[in-house]
Amino acid sequence: MSYKEISKSFLDTADVTVGDTVKVLKNEITYEGILLDRSEDAADSYIVLKLSSGYNVGINITGATIELIEKGDRPKISYEEDIIEKDLNKDNISIISTGGTVSSIIDYKTGAVHPKFTASDLLKANPELLDLANYEVKALYNILSENMKPEYWQKAAKSIADDIAEGADGVVISHGTDTMHYTSAALSFMIKTPVPIVVTGAQRSSDRPSTDAFLNIYNSVGAAKSDIAEVTVCMHDNLNDGICALHKGTKVRKMHTSRRDTFRSIDSEPITTLKDAKVNKVNLPYIKRGERELELSTDIEPKVALIKSYPGIGEELINYHIDKGFKGLLIEGTGLGHVPDYLVEPLARAKDENIAVVMTSQCLYGTVNINVYSTGRLLTDAGVISGMDMTPETAYVKLAWALGKTDKLNEIKEIIQTNVAGELNKSSSVKYFLN
């Protein structure tokens, strides 16, 4: 236990230890919840409780009193990785931490958020998870997601596949939200899975009272126990603490900088929603548990650029990437997939240099059609490949993955325009929406 000196003496007055349900009275306000452990460098005069709402609260014990309500019967989880006895009647879920806000705490001196928790710390901070399943936990990385790289996707995919091969009934990956939709797309292409793989995170760190981490992780475990054997993203469905949406890993995008319901399915509905770790009405067809064998395909080409078209964009931007030896260019065009007509020549040069160029749209909703206007037809002649209705992020990942398989432009085009992991719709008439 990380409580020492002042805080330990305070807890000892009521024979309280981590995992016990307690009542704390402070300034005529009563707090009741489960005593959680805390980081080694936390201020000594504070204790941390998990309230029945699922929120964690830090309480300054100066002038407070504490009463033991019930001794905890959950296994205590410490930083020393205590062994937790498995329940043979429960599913075996693997939790893999890569860092991000869901695995972070606040430095209250600076206000900055740092990735410091491990996967096992997530269990320690959310002991209710132990009621749902058995867990194998590991920290693969401890980074904020803006530092994610394609080589990290490969390592994550291999680690997930190892866990599945060793008997995991489902996998939950905790991840930073900024690039979560890139990673979910990469895993969707790299892994054909017989069990659910669920990517989740938080907009607010786990030690904040307003954290969304508990609900997201709790429902992610529910999704990992479900019959939906695909790569998905599980995050808040709305601003309230009740329901999470389960999005297809190739059709989801972060749409707001700070809202807890930031993730939205693009040109699609979520597969389903979850409440209390249980699946609600299913909206989309999905691959069921056990329908396919585990298959791994992690080769990827890192030298792919994502270039956004804008008024006044210079052709030297395209030429720069050609001269630097990039193997693929993902263009985020305007409207139906437009760029200024003077970019046709450098993009044709890319084709001559055997560089694959894929066109998507900044509009996000709807499909690319570069055959409508004259510039678009010139782009087709220049070898530009339509990314159809994929989001730019998913198309970028798929292009890198396709280039890991082949450098032949005709084969790359076939891969890009073939539905591999639910990234392409038969129709683009789905209404866009934002709450």
N, C-alpha and C positions, 0 to 999 in steps of 0.2 A: 504494500500500500504506500502511495506517495505522500500521504499526510504525515507531517512531522511537527514536533515541538508544539506550537500554539494550537494548531488544528487537531493534532492527535490527542492532546490533553482534553480538548473540547469534546471530541468523540468518545474518549474513554470515560467521561463522566456518566454516559448513558450506555456503556458497553456496546457501542455502535461500530460497525466495520462496513467496508464496501459491499454493496448488494442488499443491505438492510433497508427496510422501509421505515422512514423517520418522519417526525413532525418538528419543524423548527419555528419558533416564535421570535419575531424581530420587529420592533416598533409597532406592536399590536397587529402585525400581519402574520398569518400562519401559512407556512409552506409545507406541503406534504409530498413526499416522493421517495425514489430509490437513491441512496447515496452512491454516486459514481466515483471512480478513481479520477485522478487528474494528472497532468504532466508534471515532471519533476521540478520544473522551474516556476510553477505557479506560486502566486503570493501565499504566504503561510496562513494568513488570516481569513482565507476563503475556503468554503466547501462547495461541492457541485451536486445538485439534485436533478434527477430526471422526474418531471412532473407527469401526472396521468395524461396530460395533453400530448406527451411525446417530446415537449420542449425540455432543454436543459437550462438550469438557472444557477448562477453563482451567487452565493450569499456571504456577505461579510459577517463573521461570527461575533464581532465585537458587540457586546450588549445583548446577544441572542441566547436562547435556551434551546435544548434539543431533547426530544423524547423518542425512545425506541417504540415503534408500532409493531413491527414484525421482523424477525430474523430472516434474512434472505435464504432461499433454498436453491437459487440459481448458482451454477458453478461460477467461481470468481475468476476473472480473466485479468492477468497482469501483463506488464511489459515483458516479463520473463517467459511468456508463452506457456502458461500452465496447460497441462494435458486435460482435455475435456472428454469425459466418457461419452461414447456414442450411444444413441438410442436406435436400436435395430429397426424400430417401427417408423423411423423418420427418413426422409430423403437426404442424400448426401450432396450438399451444395458447395461448390468451390467459390470463394471470394478472392478476387485478385485486385490489389490496389495499384493504381498507376500514379496517384497523387491527385492534384486539383483541390478545389475548394471543399469538396465532400471529405477530403482527408487532410484538411488544414485547420489550424487554429490561429487566433488573432494575437498579435503582439500588441498588448494594450498600451505599451509605452509609445509606439509609433503609429498604431492603427493599421499596420500592414498585415496582410494575410500570408502565412507561410505554410507550405506542405510539410507537416510533421507527423501526422498520425499514420500508422500502418494499418493493414487490413484487419489485424486482430484488435487493434484499438477501436475500430468501428464496432466490433462486437461488444467490446467493453463499454463503449458509450451508448450502445443500443441493446441492452441485455434481453429485450423482448424477442429479438431474433432467435434466441436459443429455443423458444417455444415452437418454432416453425420447422427446424431442420438441424442436421448435423453439418459441421462446416470444416473445410480445410481452407486455411487462409494464408496468403503470402503477399508480400509487397514486391511487385515486379520493378516499379520505378517509384520515385517520390518527387515528381516534377509537376509544375504548373503546365497546363495543356498547350500553351503557346510554344512550349519547348519540344513538343512531340515531333518525331521524324519518321519517315517511311520505314527506316530500319527498326524502329521501335514497334511498328505495327507487325512486322515479321516476327519479332521475338514474342510479342503478345499472342499472336496466332498459334505459334508453336507451343507456348505454355498452356494455352487453353486446350489445344488438341491433346497434350499430354494428360491433363486432368481428366478429360473425357475418356481417353483410352484407359485410364486407371480407375474408372467407375463413377465419375461425377454424374449425378442425375441432372445437373444444371450448373451454369456458371454465371456469376455476377461480376462485372468489371466496374470498379469505381474509377471515375475519370473526370478531369476538368471539363467544364462545359464549353469553353471557347472553341475547341476543335473536336468535340465529341462526335459530331456528325461526319467528320472525315474518318475518324477511327471506326465508327460503326459501319461506314461504307466499305472501308478496307477489309474489315473482318468478314463482312457479308460476301465479298468476292473471294477471299482467301480460304474460307472454311465452309465446307458442306457439313452440316452438323446433325447428328441424330437426337440432340437434346437442346433445350433453350440456352441461348447465350444472350445475356441482358446487360446492356451498358447503362450506367446511371451516374448521377453526380448531384451537385447542389449549387445553387446560386449564392447561398449564405453558409458560412463555415459552421462546422458541427458544434462549436462551443458558443454560438450565438443564440439568444432566446428565439429569434425569428427564423432559425435554420429550417430548411426544407429537406435536410439530409435524412432524417429519420423516416419520414413518409416515403421518400423515394427509394431508400434502401429496403424498407419493409415490404413495399409492394413489388420491388424488383425480385426479392426472394420468392414472393408469391408467383411472379411470372416465370422464374427459373424452375419452379415446381410444376408448372402448367404443361399443357400438351403442345404448346406453340414452339416448335423446334426450328426457330430462325434466329438470326441476329437482330435484336430489337433495342430500342432506347426507351427507358421507363423514367418519366419525369412528371412533375405536377401537371394536372390537366387544367387547373384554374388557380385563382389566387387564394382559395380557401385550402385548409388542411383536411382533405377528405379523399379525393380521387386522384389517381395517377393515370396518364394515358400511356399506352404501349404502342410505339411507332415502329414501322418497318425501318430497318437500319439504313436503307438506301433512299428513303423518301422523307427524311426528317431534316430539319434545319433549325439552328438557333436564330430566333427572330427578334429578341429584345435584349438589351444589355444587362438588365437587372431583375426583370420580373421573374417570379418563380415558375410561371407557366410559359417560359420563353420558347420551349421546343414545340414545333408544329409540323404536322405532316403536310408536305407540299404536293399539290395535285393528287391528293389521296386523303382518305380518312385514317385515323389510327386503327390498328388491328382490333384493339379493344381498350377498355378501361379496367382498372383494378381498384377495389376498396377493401380494406382489411385483409390484404394479401390474397384476395379472391377475384377471379376473372369474372367480369360482367358480360354483357351482350357482345358477341363477336361481329365486327363489321366487314371483315375481309376474309377471303380464303387464305389459308396458311398451310405450311408443311407441318405435318403432325409428328410427334415424338416417335422415333424408331422407323420412320418411313424411308430414311436413306442411311447409308453407311458414312462413317467419318472419312472425310477426304480433305487433304491440305494442299493448297497451291499458293505458295508465298513469294514466288519470284516477282520482283517489282523493279521498275526502272526509275531511279530517283531524279534523273535529269529531265523533269517535265515542268514547264512553267505555266502559270495561270495568269493570263493577261486580260485586263479589263479595257474594252474600247471606250473612248470618250471623245468629245469634240476637240479636235486639234491633236489627237494622238499622232506621234511621228512614226514614220516607217522604220526609222533607225531602231525603234524598240524591238521590232520583229527581227531585223537584221542582227542586232546584238545577240539575241538568243541563238540564232543560226550560227553565228561566228563562234559562240562559246560552246558549241557542241551539244546543245540540248537535243534530245531525241523526240520530244513531243511538245506541242503547244496547245493549251486549252484556251480558247478565246471566249470571253464573256461579252457577247455582242449585244447590241440594242435590239429591241423589238423582236422580230421574227428570226433574228440572227444576223444583224447588219453591222458592217464596219465601213469606214470611208473607202471610196472606190480606189484611192491611191495605195491602199494596203493590199490590193489584189496581187500586184507584182511581187512584193516580198513574200507573200504567202505562197505564190507559185514557185518562188525560189526555194522555199522550204520543202515543197514536194520534190523538186529536183535534187535536193540534198537528202532525200529519203527521211524527212522529218514529218511525223504524223501531226495533222492539225485538225482539231475538233471544235465545232462551234456550238455554244450554248447561249442562253439568253439571260440578261440581267433582270428580266421581268419575273423570273422564277416560276410563275404559273403559266401553263400553256406549253405548246411545243414549238420547236424551231422549224422553220420552213424557209430554206434559202433559195427556193425555186420561184418565189413570187415576183420579186423585183429584179431589175437587170443586174445590179451589183451581185445579188445572190447567185444568179446563174453564172456569172464570171467566177465567183468563189467556188462553185461546183466544178467548173472547168479547171480551176487551179488545184483541185484535189482536196478541198476542205470537206470534212466529214460532218454530217449533222449529228449533234448529240441528242436530238429528238427532245423528249420532255424531262431529261435528267437535270437535276440542279447542277450548277457549275462545280460545286464541291464533289458531288458524287461522280460526275463525268471526269473531273481531274484525277480522282483516285482510280477510276476504271481505266483511263488511258494509261496511267503508270503501270497498272496491273496487266493490261493487254500487251504493253511493250515488254513486260517481263516474259511473255510467252513467244513473241515473234517480232521481227522488224520489217515484215512484209506489209506494205500499206493496204493491200486488198484484204489481207487476213485481219489486220487491225480494224478496218472498217466493219468487217463482218462481226467481230467481237463486240465492238462499240454498239452496234445496232441489233444485237441479239440480247434478249432479256435473260440475264444470268441469275439475279438475286432480287427480282421484284422492282428493279430500278426504272423499268419502262412500262408505261400504261398503254392499254389498247386504245383508249380515248383520252383526250386532254380536256374534256368538258367539265371536269370537277370544279365547282365554284371555289374561288380562293376565299379565305376568311382569316380574320384576326380578331381576338376579343379585345 
